[in-house]
Structures are given as structure tokens and as C-alpha cells.
Amino acid sequence: MDFGIIPSLIDIDGEKYSADVSDLVPGFSVGIISDLRLNRYLNLRVNPTLNLADRQITYTSDRNITQKTLKITSIPACLPVYLKYSSERYKNFRPYLLGGGGVYLDLGRDKTKPLLLKPFDVYTEFGVGCDIYFSFFKLSPELKFAVGLNNMLTPLSERDSGLISVSDQFYTTALSSLTSRMLTLSFNFE
């Protein structure tokens, strides 16, 4: 999981900060596939998924004097809807493209953390995969990329000021916008 980050460039204690996701940490997801065949090449697919992931944002001052790091834990439940376009089967392989979008609900939201994400997002997703047929099941490795459409940053004006210390307000003040991005490599068994 990743963030598209736009810094606010507000002067905080004489410094302006930029932010970036410093390390991409692998997560874990589990889901269920529901598939409706529309025709020989096209399927409508719904894939409710629960993800477990961490992101680490590093804040760096414009003078490179100060560097601060914040870990954000997310437990998003996603409900994507895809159109899957498959090619002709060649022996035991059938490559495909998929595209669609869905909704994202963060179940791991903690209002006491220095940076609070909004609980709901809408995203678009596209990817590629290949159905590999075996005697008793089908394995489908997939590579997908999702881009969130909403600003996930909860501004300080919308938060309970008693839950966050003055020194921790820096983590929100230094940012203008956060959008979700996710790269997923999945192995589907059908």
C-alpha cells in the first residue's frame, strides 16, 4: 500500500516539510470471488477482500535538519467490481485483463493516532492475470493497481482536539492531501 502525498508547505517552527512513503511493506489480503459469465470472453466479477497493511510516512524538512517518521496501520475492507476480458485458451493457459472500481472502508481507524485517515474511499483498479488450468482446480495469478479518488486526510478542524497533542498536530498540518494507492499481487484458487 502507498499514498499519493501533496505537502501543505506551511511554515512549522521555521521549516517546511515534505512527506513520502519511505518503505513499501508487504501486506496480506484474503477474499472471495463471485463470477458471472456474460459471454465467452467477458465476465463480471465481484471480489470482497479484507487487507492488512502498514505504511510508513517520513517527513523531511526543507533544510534537511529534521526528519520524522510515522507508521500508519490500515485494515481496509474492499468491495471491487470488475469486468474481466479473457483471451482464447491456449493449452492450459488463458491470459486476461480486468478493470473496474470499488469502495474501501478502513476498519482499523484509530482516532488517537497523530494522523487520522477518513474511513471511506472510492477507487478505480486495473490489472492483468492468467488462468492456469490444473486437473482439479484453476490457479490465477493477478497483478492489480488501485488508485483512490478521495482525499483520505482528516483535517485537524474535523478532529476531537482532546485526542491529539499539540506536538502531534504537526503530522496533519504538514500535509495537504493523501490519496490511497495499492499494488496487489494475488493468487486466486477456483
C-alpha positions in Angstrom: 0.0 0.0 0.0 1.1 3.5 -0.8 0.0 7.1 -0.6 -0.1 9.9 -3.2 1.0 12.8 -1.0 0.7 16.5 -1.5 2.5 18.5 1.2 0.9 21.7 2.6 4.2 23.7 2.6 3.1 25.5 5.7 5.8 27.0 7.8 6.1 24.9 11.0 8.6 26.2 13.5 10.6 27.9 10.8 10.7 24.8 8.5 8.6 23.5 5.6 8.2 19.7 5.4 7.7 17.3 2.5 6.5 13.8 3.1 6.8 10.4 1.3 6.1 6.8 2.0 9.6 5.7 2.9 9.2 1.9 2.7 6.7 -0.2 0.8 5.9 -3.0 3.3 4.1 -6.1 2.0 0.6 -6.8 3.4 -1.8 -9.7 3.4 -5.3 -10.0 2.0 -8.0 -12.6 1.8 -11.1 -12.5 -0.3 -13.9 -14.4 -2.0 -14.6 -14.4 -5.8 -18.1 -14.2 -7.3 -18.1 -14.5 -11.1 -20.9 -14.1 -13.6 -20.1 -15.1 -17.2 -21.5 -12.6 -19.6 -20.2 -14.2 -22.8 -17.3 -16.3 -24.0 -14.7 -13.6 -23.3 -16.3 -11.3 -20.7 -17.1 -11.9 -17.0 -18.5 -9.7 -14.3 -16.6 -10.3 -11.1 -17.2 -9.2 -7.5 -14.3 -9.8 -5.1 -14.9 -8.7 -1.5 -11.5 -8.5 0.2 -10.0 -7.8 3.7 -6.5 -6.3 3.6 -3.9 -6.0 6.4 -1.2 -3.5 5.8 1.2 -0.8 7.2 2.5 2.3 5.6 5.4 4.4 6.9 5.4 8.2 6.1 8.7 10.0 6.5 8.6 13.8 6.9 11.7 15.7 5.9 12.3 19.5 6.4 13.4 21.8 3.6 16.7 22.3 5.3 17.2 18.5 6.0 17.6 19.3 9.7 14.6 17.4 10.9 13.3 14.0 9.8 10.3 12.4 11.5 8.6 9.0 10.7 5.0 7.9 11.4 3.7 4.4 10.9 0.0 4.0 9.8 -1.8 0.7 10.2 -4.8 0.0 8.0 -7.3 -2.8 7.9 -9.4 -1.9 4.8 -12.3 -4.0 3.6 -12.7 -3.6 -0.1 -15.6 -4.3 -2.4 -14.4 -4.1 -6.0 -16.5 -4.9 -9.1 -14.5 -5.8 -12.3 -15.0 -6.6 -15.9 -12.7 -9.4 -16.8 -11.8 -9.8 -20.5 -10.2 -13.1 -21.3 -8.4 -14.3 -24.5 -8.8 -17.7 -26.1 -7.5 -20.6 -24.1 -4.1 -21.9 -25.3 -3.4 -25.3 -23.9 -3.8 -24.8 -20.1 -3.3 -21.0 -20.1 -5.8 -18.2 -20.6 -4.5 -14.6 -20.1 -6.9 -11.8 -19.2 -7.3 -8.1 -18.5 -9.5 -6.7 -15.8 -10.7 -3.2 -14.9 -13.2 -1.7 -12.6 -13.5 0.0 -9.3 -15.0 -0.2 -5.8 -15.4 1.1 -2.3 -12.9 0.9 0.6 -13.8 1.0 4.3 -10.9 1.2 6.8 -11.8 -0.9 9.8 -8.5 -0.1 11.6 -9.2 3.6 12.1 -7.8 4.9 15.4 -8.8 8.5 16.4 -6.0 8.8 18.9 -3.2 8.5 16.3 -1.4 11.6 15.1 -2.6 11.2 11.5 -6.2 10.2 11.0 -7.5 8.8 7.7 -11.1 9.1 6.6 -12.9 5.7 6.8 -14.3 5.7 3.3 -12.8 5.8 -0.2 -13.8 5.1 -3.8 -11.1 3.8 -6.1 -10.5 2.6 -9.6 -8.5 -0.5 -10.4 -7.0 -2.3 -13.4 -4.8 -5.3 -13.8 -3.6 -8.4 -15.7 -3.7 -12.1 -14.9 -3.6 -15.6 -16.3 -5.9 -18.6 -15.7 -3.8 -21.7 -15.3 -5.8 -24.9 -15.5 -5.0 -28.0 -13.5 -6.9 -31.3 -13.2 -9.0 -30.3 -10.1 -8.7 -26.5 -9.8 -7.7 -23.3 -11.6 -4.9 -21.0 -10.4 -5.0 -17.4 -11.4 -2.0 -15.1 -10.6 -3.1 -11.5 -10.9 -1.3 -8.1 -10.7 -3.5 -5.1 -10.0 -3.1 -1.4 -9.4 -5.7 0.6 -7.5 -5.9 4.4 -7.2 -8.1 6.1 -4.6 -10.2 9.1 -5.8 -10.8 10.8 -2.5 -8.5 12.8 -0.1 -8.1 10.4 2.8 -6.6 13.1 5.2 -8.9 14.2 8.1 -8.1 17.8 8.8 -7.5 19.0 12.3 -10.7 21.1 12.2 -12.7 17.8 11.9 -11.0 16.0 14.8 -11.5 16.0 18.5 -8.7 18.3 19.7 -8.5 16.5 23.1 -7.4 13.2 21.5 -4.2 14.6 19.9 -1.3 16.5 21.5 -0.1 19.8 20.1 3.3 18.3 19.1 1.5 15.5 17.2 -0.6 18.0 15.2 2.5 18.5 13.0 1.8 15.2 11.2 -1.5 16.5 9.8 -0.5 20.2 9.4 2.4 19.3 7.1 0.1 17.5 4.6 -2.5 18.9 2.2 -3.8 15.7 0.6 -3.4 11.9 0.9 -4.8 9.6 -1.7 -4.6 5.8 -1.5 -2.7 3.7 -3.9 -2.3 -0.1 -3.8 -0.3 -2.6 -5.8 -1.6 -6.2 -5.4 -0.2 -9.5 -6.4 -2.8 -12.2 -5.8 -3.1 -15.9 -6.3 -6.7 -16.9 -6.9 -7.7 -20.6 -6.5 -11.0 -21.6 -8.2 
